[in-house]
């Protein structure tokens, strides 16, 4: 027996009924309905995630407005007003929150390993996923912890195993930042082998690093600069060159090169602010030339006595590198958001802060695919709340700046996946 799907009548015969023209028309109408409705159902699920009603700040695209951000297949699919919630599998309400590109920390030490008292493959470095996402950071750059000799170990052991995007400045010293006398061995500083390593890993290595040399020769600096020139990448200069004056270092640097620990006050390098509280003229000249100044907070690299007058006199940082390592995270630095909050309470507008934490940082390492929410780019997104209250922010000298605002990461998205959700804004509510 057969029941007709059109009229409902039962046919007791064992053979299929012969359909007339009227029945065929009805079948055509039904089939046409399904052909039409299936694409509509699929279309309704075209976005994997939709972040609605947030204050989107995307400095590259000059966006600072209440908008929605849609994510599909790990990419930014659309940034617009009033994207229908019915088009997304998951919807997050970001009302009252800032929605920004994933934050970029260009000064970290994440070549973690088992070697005691070491940064390279040692316990002084940190596993990136343990600290990045909770601070809204989706990309970190390791600041020369590895060199051309041990970079493959770093890549296999940390970079390839991390959910955080890990990039690197390659140390001019082959053994990297060992923490002992070997990191000052000029014979281990090879510009050609360094450049060849960059050429082998162009998707990961973003520059060359010089630092931790106590001699008076310029050979290490010149070798690092030569490797950077051969690689067509920026030179990243740390402060640990006590016999080489700050002015001479800046004079040798090129536009686009980066100096870190910009606002420190330590014996091994002349500070940018002089005894009368003014920016040294050659420092301003370096900025005009195009030298980029990174915070490089660390345990000893950031002092309010330097940073505040520098900011007021026109030497704002280009980026908020943390110098994240085992000691700095538990001292005045704490996290990238803590540094950003310091500048917020020093008077820097939120939009300028986000610029330095995203697009400026991306440009400085020539990764123009990062630090923005352009359609088609990887969906690295950070959702920030702005807390109000009584807060304290500590510098490297133990001095406290009182403040009433602090940034906090509510949600971090890496390549379209939620990797940090502080208060469950993307989670389902508990049913009673």
C-alpha positions as CSV (number, residue, x, y, z in Angstrom):
1,X,0.0,0.0,0.0
2,X,1.1,3.6,-0.7
3,X,-0.2,6.8,0.8
4,X,-0.1,9.8,-1.5
5,X,2.0,12.6,-0.1
6,X,-0.2,15.2,-1.9
7,X,-3.8,14.1,-1.2
8,X,-3.3,11.6,1.6
9,X,-5.3,8.8,-0.1
10,X,-4.2,5.2,0.4
11,X,-3.6,3.1,-2.7
12,X,-3.9,-0.6,-1.9
13,X,-2.3,-1.7,-5.1
14,X,1.3,-3.0,-5.0
15,X,2.3,-0.9,-8.0
16,X,3.1,2.8,-7.8
17,X,0.1,5.0,-8.9
18,X,0.2,6.8,-12.2
19,X,0.3,10.5,-11.5
20,X,-1.7,13.0,-13.6
21,X,-0.7,16.5,-14.7
22,X,-2.4,18.1,-11.6
23,X,-0.4,15.8,-9.3
24,X,2.9,16.5,-11.1
25,X,2.3,20.3,-10.7
26,X,1.8,19.8,-6.9
27,X,5.0,17.8,-6.7
28,X,6.8,20.6,-8.5
29,X,5.5,23.2,-6.1
30,X,6.6,21.1,-3.1
31,X,10.1,20.5,-4.5
32,X,10.4,24.1,-5.4
33,X,9.6,25.0,-1.8
34,X,12.4,22.7,-0.4
35,X,14.9,24.0,-3.1
36,X,14.2,27.5,-1.9
37,X,14.1,26.9,1.9
38,X,17.4,24.8,2.2
39,X,19.7,27.7,1.1
40,X,17.8,30.0,3.6
41,X,18.5,27.6,6.4
42,X,22.2,27.4,5.5
43,X,22.3,31.1,5.1
44,X,21.0,31.6,8.6
45,X,24.1,29.9,9.9
46,X,26.7,31.6,7.8
47,X,28.6,33.1,10.9
48,X,30.2,30.9,13.6
49,X,30.3,33.9,16.1
50,X,28.7,37.3,16.2
51,X,29.9,39.9,18.7
52,X,27.1,42.5,19.0
53,X,26.8,46.1,20.3
54,X,30.4,46.6,21.3
55,X,32.4,49.8,20.9
56,X,34.7,48.5,18.1
57,X,38.1,50.2,18.0
58,X,40.1,49.3,14.9
59,X,42.8,52.0,14.3
60,X,44.0,50.6,11.0
61,X,40.5,51.1,9.5
62,X,39.8,54.2,11.5
63,X,36.9,52.7,13.3
64,X,35.7,53.8,16.7
65,X,31.9,53.1,16.8
66,X,29.2,50.8,18.1
67,X,29.2,47.9,15.6
68,X,28.9,44.2,15.3
69,X,31.7,41.8,14.4
70,X,31.0,38.5,12.6
71,X,33.4,35.6,12.5
72,X,33.3,32.7,10.1
73,X,35.8,29.9,9.5
74,X,38.4,31.6,11.7
75,X,38.3,34.9,9.7
76,X,36.7,38.3,10.2
77,X,33.6,38.0,8.0
78,X,31.9,41.3,8.5
79,X,32.1,44.5,10.6
80,X,28.8,46.5,10.4
81,X,25.8,47.8,12.2
82,X,22.9,45.6,13.1
83,X,24.0,42.3,11.8
84,X,21.0,39.9,12.4
85,X,21.6,37.5,15.3
86,X,19.7,34.8,13.3
87,X,22.7,34.6,11.0
88,X,25.1,33.3,13.7
89,X,25.5,30.0,15.6
90,X,26.7,31.9,18.7
91,X,26.0,35.5,19.7
92,X,27.9,37.5,22.3
93,X,26.5,40.7,23.7
94,X,29.4,43.2,24.1
95,X,27.3,46.2,25.1
96,X,29.4,48.5,27.2
97,X,32.6,46.8,26.2
98,X,35.5,47.6,23.8
99,X,36.0,45.2,20.9
100,X,39.5,45.4,19.4
101,X,41.9,43.4,17.3
102,X,43.9,40.9,19.3
103,X,46.6,42.6,21.3
104,X,50.3,42.2,20.3
105,X,53.1,42.0,22.8
106,X,56.4,42.6,21.0
107,X,58.7,41.9,23.9
108,X,58.5,38.6,25.7
109,X,60.7,35.7,26.7
110,X,58.8,32.4,26.0
111,X,61.6,29.9,25.1
112,X,60.6,27.9,28.2
113,X,62.3,24.7,29.1
114,X,63.8,22.7,31.9
115,X,67.3,24.3,32.2
116,X,67.6,26.0,35.6
117,X,68.7,29.6,35.8
118,X,68.3,30.1,32.0
119,X,66.1,32.0,29.7
120,X,66.9,30.0,26.5
121,X,65.2,26.7,27.0
122,X,65.0,27.5,30.7
123,X,62.8,28.2,33.6
124,X,63.1,32.0,33.5
125,X,61.0,32.1,30.4
126,X,57.3,31.5,30.4
127,X,54.9,29.3,28.5
128,X,53.0,31.8,26.3
129,X,49.5,30.2,26.6
130,X,49.6,30.4,30.4
131,X,49.7,34.3,30.3
132,X,48.7,35.6,26.9
133,X,44.9,35.1,26.6
134,X,44.0,36.3,30.0
135,X,45.6,39.6,29.1
136,X,43.8,39.8,25.7
137,X,47.1,39.0,23.9
138,X,46.9,36.8,20.8
139,X,50.4,37.4,19.5
140,X,53.7,37.5,21.3
141,X,57.1,38.2,20.0
142,X,60.0,36.5,21.7
143,X,62.8,39.1,22.2
144,X,66.0,37.3,21.2
145,X,65.8,34.4,23.7
146,X,67.0,32.2,20.9
147,X,69.7,32.6,18.2
148,X,70.5,30.9,15.0
149,X,71.9,27.8,16.8
150,X,68.9,27.0,19.0
151,X,66.0,28.6,17.1
152,X,64.9,25.1,15.7
153,X,64.6,23.8,19.3
154,X,62.5,26.9,20.2
155,X,60.3,26.4,17.2
156,X,59.7,22.7,17.8
157,X,59.4,22.9,21.6
158,X,57.3,26.1,22.0
159,X,56.2,27.9,18.8
160,X,54.7,24.8,17.2
161,X,53.0,23.7,20.4
162,X,51.4,27.0,21.4
163,X,47.9,28.2,20.6
164,X,49.2,31.8,21.0
165,X,50.8,33.0,17.8
166,X,54.5,33.1,18.7
167,X,56.9,35.2,16.5
168,X,60.5,36.0,17.3
169,X,63.4,38.5,17.1
170,X,66.4,36.4,16.5
171,X,69.4,37.1,18.7
172,X,72.7,37.9,16.9
173,X,74.3,35.5,19.4
174,X,74.0,31.9,18.1
175,X,73.1,30.5,21.5
176,X,70.6,33.3,22.2
177,X,69.9,34.7,25.7
178,X,71.8,32.1,27.7
179,X,72.3,34.3,30.8
180,X,76.0,33.5,31.1
181,X,79.2,34.7,29.4
182,X,78.4,32.7,26.2
183,X,75.8,35.3,25.2
184,X,78.7,37.9,24.8
185,X,80.9,35.7,22.7
186,X,81.6,37.7,19.6
187,X,82.8,34.6,17.8
188,X,79.2,33.2,18.1
189,X,77.7,36.3,16.5
190,X,77.4,35.5,12.8
191,X,75.4,37.9,10.7
192,X,75.3,35.6,7.7
193,X,74.1,32.5,9.6
194,X,71.6,34.7,11.4
195,X,70.2,36.1,8.1
196,X,70.1,32.5,6.6
197,X,68.0,31.4,9.6
198,X,65.6,34.3,9.0
199,X,65.4,33.3,5.4
200,X,64.5,29.8,6.4
201,X,61.7,30.9,8.8
202,X,60.3,34.1,7.3
203,X,56.8,33.5,8.6
204,X,58.0,33.4,12.2
205,X,61.2,35.6,12.6
206,X,60.4,39.3,12.4
207,X,63.7,41.0,13.3
208,X,67.1,40.8,14.8
209,X,68.0,41.5,18.5
210,X,71.1,42.9,20.1
211,X,71.5,43.1,23.8
212,X,73.5,41.8,26.8
213,X,77.0,42.8,25.9
214,X,79.2,44.5,28.4
215,X,82.3,45.1,26.2
216,X,83.2,48.4,24.5
217,X,83.5,47.1,21.0
218,X,80.8,48.0,18.4
219,X,81.3,44.7,16.7
220,X,78.1,43.0,18.1
221,X,76.0,45.9,17.3
222,X,77.4,46.1,13.8
223,X,76.9,42.4,13.2
224,X,73.3,42.6,14.4
225,X,72.7,45.6,12.1
226,X,74.3,43.8,9.2
227,X,72.0,40.8,9.7
228,X,69.0,43.1,9.9
229,X,70.0,44.8,6.7
230,X,70.5,41.5,4.9
231,X,67.1,40.3,6.1
232,X,65.4,43.6,5.4
233,X,64.0,43.5,9.0
234,X,64.1,45.8,12.0
235,X,66.8,45.8,14.6
236,X,65.5,45.4,18.2
237,X,67.9,47.0,20.7
238,X,67.8,46.3,24.4
239,X,69.5,48.4,27.1
240,X,72.1,45.9,28.2
241,X,75.0,47.6,26.4
242,X,76.5,49.7,29.2
243,X,79.7,50.7,27.4
244,X,77.8,51.9,24.3
245,X,76.2,55.3,24.8
246,X,72.5,55.8,24.2
247,X,73.2,58.6,21.7
248,X,75.6,56.5,19.7
249,X,73.2,53.6,19.6
250,X,70.3,55.8,18.3
251,X,72.6,57.4,15.8
252,X,73.5,54.0,14.3
253,X,69.9,52.8,14.2
254,X,67.7,53.2,11.1
255,X,64.1,54.3,10.7
256,X,61.9,51.5,11.7
257,X,64.4,50.0,14.2
258,X,63.1,49.5,17.7
259,X,64.6,50.5,21.0
260,X,63.1,48.9,24.1
261,X,63.2,49.7,27.9
262,X,62.6,53.2,26.7
263,X,61.6,54.7,30.1
264,X,64.1,53.1,32.4
265,X,66.3,54.8,34.9
266,X,69.3,52.4,35.5
267,X,73.0,52.8,35.7
268,X,73.8,50.9,32.5
269,X,72.1,53.3,30.1
270,X,71.5,57.1,30.1
271,X,67.8,57.8,30.6
272,X,65.8,59.7,28.0
273,X,64.9,62.4,30.5
274,X,67.7,64.6,31.8
275,X,68.3,66.0,35.3
276,X,66.1,69.1,34.6
277,X,63.2,66.9,33.6
278,X,63.5,67.4,29.8
279,X,63.7,65.0,27.0
280,X,67.3,64.9,25.7
281,X,67.4,66.6,22.2
282,X,69.1,63.6,20.5
283,X,66.3,61.4,21.7
284,X,63.7,63.6,20.0
285,X,65.8,63.7,16.9
286,X,65.9,59.8,16.9
287,X,62.1,59.8,17.1
288,X,61.8,62.3,14.2
289,X,64.2,60.0,12.2
290,X,61.8,57.1,12.7
291,X,63.2,55.1,15.6
292,X,60.4,53.3,17.4
293,X,60.3,53.4,21.2
294,X,58.9,50.3,22.9
295,X,58.0,50.3,26.6
296,X,59.8,47.0,27.5
297,X,58.6,47.3,31.1
298,X,60.1,44.2,32.6
299,X,61.4,44.2,36.2
300,X,63.5,47.3,35.8
301,X,62.6,49.0,32.5
302,X,59.8,51.4,33.4
303,X,59.9,54.4,35.7
304,X,57.1,56.9,36.1
305,X,59.8,59.6,36.6
306,X,60.8,58.9,32.9
307,X,57.5,57.8,31.4
308,X,55.3,60.6,32.5
309,X,57.4,63.6,31.5
310,X,58.3,61.8,28.3
311,X,54.7,61.3,27.4
312,X,53.8,64.9,28.2
313,X,56.7,66.1,26.1
314,X,55.8,64.1,23.0
315,X,57.7,60.8,23.5
316,X,54.8,58.4,23.8
317,X,55.7,54.7,23.2
318,X,55.1,53.2,19.8
319,X,54.2,49.8,21.5
320,X,53.6,48.3,24.9
321,X,56.1,45.4,25.0
322,X,56.0,43.9,28.4
323,X,59.4,42.1,28.7
324,X,57.4,39.2,30.1
325,X,59.4,36.7,32.0
326,X,59.3,34.8,35.3
327,X,60.2,37.8,37.5
328,X,58.5,40.8,35.8
329,X,55.1,39.2,35.8
330,X,55.1,39.3,39.6
331,X,56.6,42.7,40.0
332,X,55.4,46.1,38.8
333,X,54.8,45.0,35.2
334,X,52.2,42.2,35.8
335,X,50.6,42.2,32.3
336,X,50.2,44.1,29.1
337,X,46.8,45.3,30.3
338,X,48.5,46.7,33.4
339,X,50.9,48.7,31.2
340,X,48.0,49.9,29.1
341,X,46.1,50.9,32.2
342,X,49.1,52.9,33.5
343,X,49.0,55.0,30.3
344,X,45.2,55.3,30.6
345,X,45.7,56.9,34.0
346,X,48.6,59.0,32.7
347,X,46.1,60.6,30.4
348,X,46.4,58.7,27.1
349,X,43.0,58.2,25.3
350,X,41.7,54.7,24.9
351,X,41.8,54.9,21.1
352,X,45.5,55.8,21.3
353,X,46.2,53.0,23.7
354,X,44.5,50.4,21.4
355,X,46.5,51.8,18.4
356,X,49.8,51.0,20.2
357,X,48.6,47.6,21.4
358,X,47.5,46.5,18.0
359,X,48.2,48.2,14.6
360,X,51.4,50.1,15.7
361,X,52.8,46.8,17.0
362,X,51.9,45.0,13.9
363,X,53.5,47.6,11.6
364,X,56.7,47.6,13.7
365,X,57.2,43.9,13.0
366,X,55.9,44.2,9.4
367,X,53.0,41.9,10.0
368,X,50.3,43.9,8.3
369,X,48.0,40.9,8.4
370,X,47.7,41.4,12.2
371,X,46.4,44.1,14.5
372,X,43.3,44.9,12.6
373,X,39.7,43.7,12.0
374,X,39.6,44.0,8.2
375,X,37.3,41.5,6.5
376,X,39.2,38.3,5.5
377,X,41.9,38.7,8.2
378,X,42.4,36.1,10.9
379,X,39.8,36.5,13.7
380,X,42.1,37.5,16.6
381,X,39.7,39.6,18.7
382,X,39.9,41.0,22.2
383,X,36.9,42.2,24.2
384,X,37.9,44.6,27.0
385,X,36.0,46.0,30.0
386,X,36.9,49.4,31.6
387,X,36.7,49.1,35.3
388,X,36.2,52.1,37.5
389,X,37.4,52.3,41.1
390,X,40.5,52.9,43.2
391,X,43.5,51.3,41.7
392,X,47.3,51.4,42.1
393,X,50.0,50.9,39.5
394,X,53.6,50.2,40.3
395,X,56.7,51.0,38.4
396,X,60.2,49.4,38.5
397,X,61.2,51.6,41.4
398,X,58.3,50.6,43.6
399,X,56.5,54.0,43.1
400,X,52.7,53.8,42.9
401,X,50.5,55.8,40.6
402,X,47.0,56.1,41.8
403,X,44.2,55.7,39.2
404,X,40.5,55.2,38.9
405,X,40.3,53.2,35.7
406,X,41.7,49.8,34.7
407,X,41.3,47.7,31.5
408,X,40.4,44.0,31.9
409,X,40.1,41.2,29.3
410,X,36.5,39.9,29.2
411,X,36.9,37.7,26.1
412,X,39.8,36.7,23.9
413,X,39.3,35.0,20.5
414,X,42.2,33.4,18.7
415,X,41.7,32.4,15.0
416,X,37.9,32.4,15.6
417,X,37.9,30.3,18.7
418,X,37.1,31.6,22.2
419,X,40.2,31.0,24.3
420,X,39.4,33.2,27.3
421,X,36.0,34.1,28.8
422,X,36.4,35.8,32.2
423,X,32.8,36.2,33.2
424,X,31.1,33.7,30.8
425,X,29.7,36.3,28.4
426,X,29.9,33.7,25.6
427,X,28.6,30.8,27.8
428,X,25.0,29.5,28.3
429,X,23.2,30.5,31.4
430,X,22.6,27.9,34.1
431,X,19.0,26.6,33.9
432,X,17.1,26.3,37.2
